[in-house]
């Protein structure tokens, strides 16, 4: 196991980050005096990290609050995951927390044998707000991609949870498994 881990850190590891919006990507719009999904912030944050031997590509797929994501949007996410599975070693999907579990379940049902790790993550507090959990979640998701076997997961608040059976725990403001 140790030799395999070292190999993952020695080679040029390729991660596709598919951005769909959600709280993690919200920024303040002074014209309407509210937070919204109008700017891309995730790639700017990741670019500040020291990630030697890691190549990251960014796909700005949609900028939606997850409550606005519908079946067609989920199908688009699934199609993009399939396309990015070739030529990448892992995929991170940044997603709003309200329906992240629904998208994870849809991916699990549509991709019964993924060839790489697919990690969904997000935040309860936007990246641009002080004390955001997004920094932790994105950082952990990047590391998890290098360590996990192929599968569909959420990485959130120090936990790696495989699908199926992941739900949002609104009381604790995190994700848990039901199974």
Secondary structure, 3 states (H helix, E strand, C coil): CHHHHHHHHHCCEEEEEEEEECHHHCEEECCCCEEECCCCCHHHHHHCCCCCCEEEEEEEEEEECHHHCCHHHHHHHHHHHHHHCCCCCEEEEECCCCCHHHHHHHHHHHCCCCCCEEEEECCCCCCCCCCCCHHHHHHHHHHHHHHCCCEEEEEECCEEEECCCEEEECCCCEEEECC
